[in-house]
């Protein structure tokens, strides 16, 4: 009986010791990373008031982490082996911010850190000059698009009517003007006139494209219409804009949902899935994934209803229709920095997103109530927009400023605008004359 009692006591003692060891082991199992865990926080980008960071891990420990700058927590969540992009706003321009990663289980241990400097703002100080073209009584002239190569090489296209040598209206209109740094010269694209040129896109001074199919090499024009499915005299199609990553990767968009792509040898039509007018196309290179992000926007400006707008993503010549909630009414233009900031404008307003996965396009804080036909940018702190009644806007990184009084037209519209190397060029018409307004930023 005593022997049995000793065995029971021994069993209970062993069970207690086992439980104690197991409890101790579980109690010591914290979310601290193992010795071989690698955590990295890297800088992606910064605007004047925002920063983009990437948090990476290389071991499946999944601890809870905090990212802090000073006492401000900008991220708190579970760390995985997948890269996590961290977006931070409400920053000050031209300021250094140090971000540190801490484990929630041990706030005294900083595993990684990085310092990022926000961009400085640019100047709102511009000098402006407006040039007009077209003879009175010869016909209504206008410019529809513009390309800046440098301050001494600017192209603008449209339809310009002049009088002949006898003072009579010449029906054979010009369709472009070129600035050489000193003078504007009237041009007939392709060597002949009498037709309106809708759009121009320049890769360099020796690689300028007009209406998709005509190329200027600095000395001569050449025609590249092999397979071009969108001839205006064919199915009534009107080209509205071009964009390209190079001469062998060029897109043209236009009315009726038409999109075409040129691979350097031939054109092919892309099915867009819409019959709305495609008014603009733009692409930005995403360095994180090593490929172009190409977006197009559309809607029948001045004629479409609230729901008649479209935002399209083009990838490998396939079309994906994106969410347009919040961006009401037809859209006329788009500009963006891939996976950072997206802007769209049109007859119903001005809108923005931080990334395309967000559900709603938020209103853009611009005081102007006028329709904007075009938005164009170079960096986060140099964005221009232009439109009805000669409205001309510039964003310096923290604030939009209107130059309606300084650079606006007496009676007209800006149809397009571009900004490059401290120069803004906006084109349209003033009364019956074609007009281009040049702004030079004073740093």
VMD Tcl script that draws the C-alpha trace (Angstrom):
set ca {
  {0.00 0.00 0.00}
  {2.87 2.31 0.85}
  {4.64 1.32 -2.40}
  {1.52 2.21 -4.45}
  {1.28 5.53 -2.68}
  {4.91 6.36 -3.51}
  {4.34 5.56 -7.21}
  {1.34 7.89 -7.34}
  {3.30 10.66 -5.67}
  {6.19 10.17 -8.09}
  {3.82 10.27 -11.11}
  {2.15 13.43 -9.88}
  {5.53 15.04 -9.26}
  {6.73 14.20 -12.79}
  {3.46 15.49 -14.27}
  {3.81 18.73 -12.34}
  {7.41 19.24 -13.48}
  {6.42 18.55 -17.12}
  {3.56 21.04 -16.92}
  {5.83 23.62 -15.33}
  {8.44 23.23 -18.06}
  {5.77 23.44 -20.78}
  {4.25 26.55 -19.18}
  {7.69 28.14 -18.88}
  {8.46 27.40 -22.54}
  {5.16 28.86 -23.71}
  {5.60 31.90 -21.48}
  {9.00 32.56 -23.01}
  {7.68 32.33 -26.60}
  {7.39 36.06 -27.39}
  {6.89 37.78 -30.72}
  {10.48 38.98 -30.76}
  {12.17 38.12 -34.07}
  {14.55 35.22 -34.29}
  {18.25 35.82 -34.73}
  {18.06 35.26 -38.49}
  {15.08 37.56 -39.04}
  {15.79 40.48 -41.39}
  {13.63 43.61 -41.25}
  {14.24 46.53 -43.57}
  {12.59 49.95 -43.91}
  {13.46 51.82 -47.10}
  {12.56 55.16 -48.65}
  {10.46 55.00 -51.82}
  {9.49 58.59 -52.57}
  {8.50 61.92 -51.08}
  {6.48 64.94 -52.11}
  {6.38 68.23 -50.22}
  {3.88 66.90 -47.69}
  {3.88 63.11 -48.14}
  {6.27 60.17 -47.90}
  {6.18 56.60 -49.18}
  {8.14 53.88 -47.36}
  {8.56 50.14 -47.87}
  {8.67 47.69 -44.94}
  {10.19 44.29 -45.74}
  {10.82 41.15 -43.70}
  {12.61 37.91 -44.53}
  {11.39 35.43 -41.85}
  {7.86 34.13 -41.07}
  {7.73 35.32 -37.44}
  {4.83 37.75 -37.87}
  {5.42 40.07 -34.90}
  {3.42 43.23 -34.34}
  {5.50 46.27 -35.25}
  {5.27 50.03 -34.98}
  {6.78 52.61 -37.30}
  {7.32 55.94 -35.58}
  {8.77 59.33 -36.32}
  {9.28 61.05 -33.01}
  {6.16 60.28 -30.97}
  {3.94 59.91 -34.03}
  {2.98 56.34 -34.95}
  {2.50 56.12 -38.72}
  {1.98 52.34 -38.91}
  {1.08 49.57 -36.48}
  {0.36 46.06 -37.65}
  {1.54 42.52 -38.28}
  {4.86 42.18 -40.07}
  {4.83 39.58 -42.83}
  {7.34 38.48 -45.42}
  {5.45 40.48 -48.04}
  {6.50 44.05 -48.74}
  {4.20 46.62 -47.16}
  {4.01 50.17 -48.52}
  {3.55 52.82 -45.84}
  {1.95 56.16 -46.79}
  {2.53 59.18 -44.55}
  {0.89 62.58 -44.99}
  {0.69 65.93 -43.16}
  {4.44 66.56 -43.46}
  {6.30 69.84 -43.93}
  {8.26 70.73 -47.09}
  {12.06 70.48 -47.18}
  {12.26 68.63 -43.85}
  {14.12 65.49 -42.71}
  {12.03 62.77 -41.06}
  {13.56 59.68 -39.42}
  {11.29 56.64 -39.24}
  {12.06 53.80 -36.81}
  {10.63 50.30 -36.63}
  {9.93 48.95 -33.12}
  {8.62 45.58 -31.98}
  {5.41 45.90 -29.99}
  {6.72 43.29 -27.53}
  {9.91 45.25 -26.90}
  {9.55 48.96 -27.57}
  {13.15 49.59 -26.58}
  {14.48 47.63 -29.53}
  {14.74 49.42 -32.86}
  {15.21 46.87 -35.63}
  {15.68 49.28 -38.55}
  {15.31 52.95 -39.45}
  {15.52 55.30 -42.43}
  {15.58 59.05 -42.98}
  {13.61 60.73 -45.75}
  {13.60 64.36 -46.82}
  {10.47 65.93 -48.24}
  {10.65 68.01 -51.42}
  {10.86 71.76 -51.31}
  {8.08 73.81 -52.86}
  {8.61 75.53 -56.19}
  {7.98 79.18 -56.93}
  {4.60 80.59 -57.98}
  {6.45 83.47 -59.61}
  {6.06 83.32 -63.42}
  {6.50 85.77 -66.26}
  {3.84 85.38 -68.97}
  {3.60 86.18 -72.66}
  {0.79 85.37 -75.08}
  {1.22 84.99 -78.87}
  {-1.68 84.91 -81.34}
  {-1.88 83.65 -84.93}
  {-4.39 84.05 -87.77}
  {-5.55 86.96 -89.88}
  {-8.79 88.74 -89.15}
  {-11.52 87.73 -91.56}
  {-9.59 84.70 -92.86}
  {-11.37 82.24 -90.54}
  {-11.49 81.08 -86.93}
  {-8.08 79.78 -85.86}
  {-7.13 77.72 -82.80}
  {-4.37 75.57 -81.32}
  {-5.32 72.23 -79.82}
  {-2.11 70.69 -78.42}
  {1.48 71.57 -77.55}
  {4.85 69.86 -76.94}
  {7.93 71.33 -75.25}
  {11.33 69.89 -76.18}
  {13.25 72.74 -74.56}
  {12.89 76.50 -74.20}
  {14.12 76.97 -77.77}
  {12.08 74.18 -79.35}
  {8.29 74.22 -78.91}
  {5.59 72.82 -81.23}
  {1.88 73.68 -81.17}
  {-0.76 72.29 -83.54}
  {-4.25 73.21 -84.65}
  {-5.73 75.15 -87.56}
  {-4.53 78.63 -88.52}
  {-6.11 80.68 -91.31}
  {-4.17 83.45 -93.03}
  {-4.81 85.82 -95.93}
  {-3.00 85.25 -99.20}
  {-0.70 87.72 -100.91}
  {-3.74 89.59 -102.31}
  {-5.35 89.92 -98.88}
  {-7.99 87.30 -99.55}
  {-8.70 84.37 -97.16}
  {-6.47 81.41 -98.01}
  {-8.47 78.16 -97.65}
  {-5.21 76.19 -97.44}
  {-4.70 76.68 -93.70}
  {-1.57 76.12 -91.64}
  {-1.76 73.45 -88.97}
  {1.25 74.08 -86.69}
  {3.56 76.73 -85.29}
  {7.15 76.21 -84.14}
  {9.26 78.25 -81.73}
  {13.04 78.28 -82.31}
  {13.95 80.42 -79.33}
  {13.58 83.69 -81.23}
  {10.56 83.51 -83.55}
  {7.37 81.57 -84.21}
  {7.12 80.02 -87.67}
  {3.86 78.90 -89.28}
  {4.07 75.29 -90.48}
  {2.19 72.85 -92.69}
  {2.68 69.41 -91.12}
  {3.64 66.84 -93.71}
  {4.41 69.60 -96.15}
  {0.82 70.43 -96.94}
  {-1.98 72.28 -95.19}
  {-5.73 72.59 -95.41}
  {-6.46 70.26 -92.49}
  {-6.53 70.61 -88.70}
  {-3.81 68.85 -86.75}
  {-5.20 67.59 -83.46}
  {-2.24 66.46 -81.36}
  {1.55 66.48 -81.11}
  {3.95 64.38 -79.02}
  {7.71 64.85 -78.87}
  {10.38 62.40 -77.70}
  {13.24 64.65 -78.83}
  {14.00 67.41 -81.33}
  {14.46 64.74 -84.01}
  {11.50 62.58 -83.03}
  {8.23 64.54 -83.08}
  {4.86 62.91 -83.94}
  {1.69 64.54 -85.30}
  {-1.75 62.93 -85.28}
  {-0.25 59.50 -84.80}
  {1.13 58.86 -88.26}
  {3.40 61.78 -89.24}
  {6.95 61.96 -87.85}
  {9.37 64.88 -87.97}
  {13.05 63.83 -87.74}
  {14.42 67.36 -87.50}
  {14.71 67.79 -91.26}
  {11.90 65.87 -92.98}
  {8.42 64.48 -92.44}
  {7.68 60.76 -92.91}
  {4.39 58.87 -92.92}
  {3.87 55.87 -90.62}
  {0.31 54.75 -91.26}
  {0.89 51.02 -91.83}
  {-2.26 49.35 -90.51}
  {-3.51 52.58 -88.94}
  {-7.17 51.72 -88.30}
  {-8.40 55.14 -87.31}
  {-8.21 57.35 -90.38}
  {-10.59 60.30 -89.94}
  {-11.97 59.80 -93.42}
  {-12.52 56.10 -92.80}
  {-14.90 55.63 -89.90}
  {-15.26 59.25 -88.83}
  {-12.77 58.85 -86.01}
  {-11.17 61.92 -84.42}
  {-7.81 61.66 -82.69}
  {-7.58 63.47 -79.36}
  {-4.21 62.66 -77.77}
  {-1.01 60.66 -78.07}
  {1.41 59.23 -75.54}
  {4.35 56.89 -75.85}
  {7.31 55.38 -74.07}
  {9.22 55.59 -77.36}
  {8.75 55.60 -81.13}
  {8.19 51.85 -81.02}
  {5.60 52.10 -78.26}
  {3.16 54.85 -79.20}
  {-0.55 55.14 -78.44}
  {-3.29 57.27 -79.99}
  {-6.78 57.77 -78.51}
  {-9.87 59.49 -79.82}
  {-13.62 59.72 -80.20}
  {-15.95 56.75 -80.09}
  {-13.80 54.72 -77.67}
  {-11.00 54.35 -80.21}
  {-7.48 53.37 -79.11}
  {-4.57 52.30 -81.33}
  {-0.98 51.18 -80.63}
  {2.14 51.49 -82.79}
  {5.01 49.05 -82.25}
  {7.48 50.80 -84.53}
  {6.34 48.91 -87.62}
  {2.55 48.83 -87.69}
  {-0.56 50.10 -85.97}
  {-3.19 47.90 -84.35}
  {-6.55 48.85 -82.95}
  {-7.26 48.01 -79.29}
  {-10.80 47.18 -78.21}
  {-11.64 49.61 -75.40}
  {-15.04 48.25 -74.37}
  {-16.60 51.71 -74.54}
  {-18.03 54.05 -77.16}
  {-17.35 57.15 -75.08}
  {-14.77 59.59 -76.41}
  {-11.27 58.86 -75.10}
  {-9.85 62.31 -74.42}
  {-6.44 61.71 -72.89}
  {-3.78 59.07 -72.32}
  {-0.72 59.16 -70.11}
  {1.93 56.74 -68.92}
  {4.42 56.74 -66.04}
  {7.21 54.24 -65.41}
  {6.85 52.22 -62.20}
  {10.43 51.52 -61.09}
  {9.35 49.05 -58.40}
  {7.92 46.61 -60.94}
  {9.96 47.78 -63.92}
  {7.13 48.56 -66.34}
  {4.97 51.36 -67.69}
  {1.60 52.10 -66.13}
  {-0.67 53.51 -68.85}
  {-4.07 55.07 -68.16}
  {-6.66 56.75 -70.36}
  {-9.78 58.73 -69.48}
  {-12.90 59.61 -71.40}
  {-16.42 60.91 -71.64}
  {-18.29 63.10 -74.06}
  {-17.29 66.53 -72.76}
  {-20.17 69.06 -72.56}
  {-22.62 66.42 -73.77}
  {-22.36 63.48 -71.36}
  {-24.24 62.86 -68.13}
  {-22.90 62.24 -64.62}
  {-22.33 58.52 -65.10}
  {-20.82 58.82 -68.58}
  {-17.12 58.71 -67.79}
  {-14.49 56.04 -68.05}
  {-10.99 55.35 -66.68}
  {-9.05 52.66 -68.52}
  {-5.81 50.83 -67.74}
  {-3.84 49.54 -70.72}
  {-1.46 46.62 -70.15}
  {-0.03 44.45 -72.93}
  {-2.69 46.01 -75.18}
  {-5.48 44.68 -72.99}
  {-8.02 47.04 -71.41}
  {-9.16 47.04 -67.79}
  {-11.89 49.45 -66.76}
  {-11.10 51.01 -63.37}
  {-13.32 52.37 -60.64}
  {-14.51 55.91 -61.29}
  {-16.71 56.45 -58.21}
  {-16.44 60.03 -57.03}
  {-14.99 61.29 -60.30}
  {-18.36 62.34 -61.64}
  {-19.11 63.61 -65.14}
  {-17.03 63.18 -68.30}
  {-13.25 63.26 -67.86}
  {-10.93 65.18 -70.15}
  {-7.41 64.55 -68.79}
  {-5.20 62.54 -66.44}
  {-1.72 62.90 -64.93}
  {-0.05 60.73 -62.29}
  {3.05 59.35 -60.61}
  {2.66 55.57 -60.66}
  {1.48 54.11 -57.34}
  {1.89 57.51 -55.69}
  {-0.61 60.13 -56.85}
  {-3.33 60.27 -59.53}
  {-5.18 63.34 -60.83}
  {-8.16 63.49 -63.21}
  {-10.07 66.56 -64.40}
  {-13.12 67.13 -66.56}
  {-16.44 68.86 -66.96}
  {-17.62 67.77 -63.51}
  {-14.63 68.70 -61.36}
  {-11.11 67.81 -60.32}
  {-10.25 64.63 -58.39}
  {-7.33 62.72 -56.90}
  {-6.30 59.33 -55.48}
  {-3.20 58.08 -53.70}
  {-3.47 54.66 -55.35}
  {-5.84 52.96 -57.75}
  {-7.08 50.47 -55.13}
  {-8.87 53.22 -53.22}
  {-12.63 53.07 -53.66}
  {-13.40 56.76 -54.17}
  {-11.81 59.62 -56.11}
  {-11.61 62.55 -53.69}
  {-12.19 66.19 -54.73}
  {-9.03 68.12 -55.49}
  {-8.60 71.30 -53.48}
  {-8.71 73.82 -56.32}
  {-10.79 76.96 -55.90}
  {-11.43 77.34 -59.64}
  {-14.94 76.45 -60.85}
  {-14.05 76.34 -64.54}
  {-13.90 73.25 -66.72}
  {-10.32 72.03 -67.09}
  {-9.40 70.45 -70.41}
  {-5.89 69.33 -69.56}
  {-3.63 68.59 -66.59}
  {0.12 68.02 -66.93}
  {2.99 67.57 -64.52}
  {6.68 67.03 -64.15}
  {7.02 66.32 -60.43}
  {4.85 66.42 -57.30}
  {5.67 70.12 -56.95}
  {5.18 71.22 -60.57}
  {1.72 70.53 -61.98}
  {-0.21 72.73 -64.42}
  {-3.84 72.69 -65.54}
  {-5.77 74.81 -68.04}
  {-9.27 75.15 -69.43}
  {-12.31 77.29 -70.05}
  {-12.28 81.12 -69.97}
  {-8.48 81.09 -70.11}
  {-8.10 79.45 -66.68}
  {-4.46 78.54 -66.03}
  {-3.38 76.89 -62.76}
  {-0.10 75.84 -61.16}
  {0.56 73.61 -58.12}
  {3.85 74.21 -56.31}
  {3.66 71.23 -53.95}
  {1.34 72.66 -51.30}
  {-0.96 75.16 -53.03}
  {-2.71 75.77 -56.36}
  {-2.52 79.27 -57.81}
  {-4.64 80.71 -60.63}
  {-3.15 82.96 -63.32}
  {-6.48 83.76 -64.92}
  {-5.83 87.50 -64.71}
  {-2.10 87.44 -65.49}
  {-2.05 84.92 -68.32}
  {-5.70 84.37 -69.18}
  {-7.30 85.10 -72.52}
  {-9.60 87.99 -73.27}
  {-12.26 85.72 -74.71}
  {-11.28 82.12 -75.29}
  {-10.31 78.68 -74.03}
  {-7.13 76.76 -73.34}
  {-7.46 73.25 -74.76}
  {-4.11 71.89 -73.64}
  {-1.16 72.65 -71.37}
  {2.27 71.17 -70.72}
  {5.00 71.92 -68.20}
  {8.69 71.12 -68.64}
  {11.92 72.59 -67.31}
  {10.34 75.63 -65.60}
  {8.22 76.41 -68.69}
  {4.43 76.24 -69.00}
  {2.86 76.36 -72.47}
  {-0.94 76.57 -72.80}
  {-2.75 76.63 -76.16}
  {-6.23 77.42 -77.40}
  {-7.92 80.43 -78.97}
  {-8.62 84.04 -78.13}
  {-11.53 85.53 -80.06}
  {-10.89 84.24 -83.61}
  {-7.11 83.87 -83.24}
  {-5.07 80.82 -82.30}
  {-3.27 81.50 -79.03}
  {-0.33 80.15 -77.06}
  {0.65 81.48 -73.64}
  {4.18 80.83 -72.37}
  {5.02 81.07 -68.68}
  {8.61 81.02 -67.42}
  {9.09 80.28 -63.74}
  {11.44 82.54 -61.84}
  {13.17 80.46 -59.17}
}
mol new
graphics top color blue
foreach p $ca { graphics top sphere $p radius 0.5 }
foreach p [lrange $ca 0 end-1] q [lrange $ca 1 end] { graphics top cylinder $p $q radius 0.2 }
display resetview
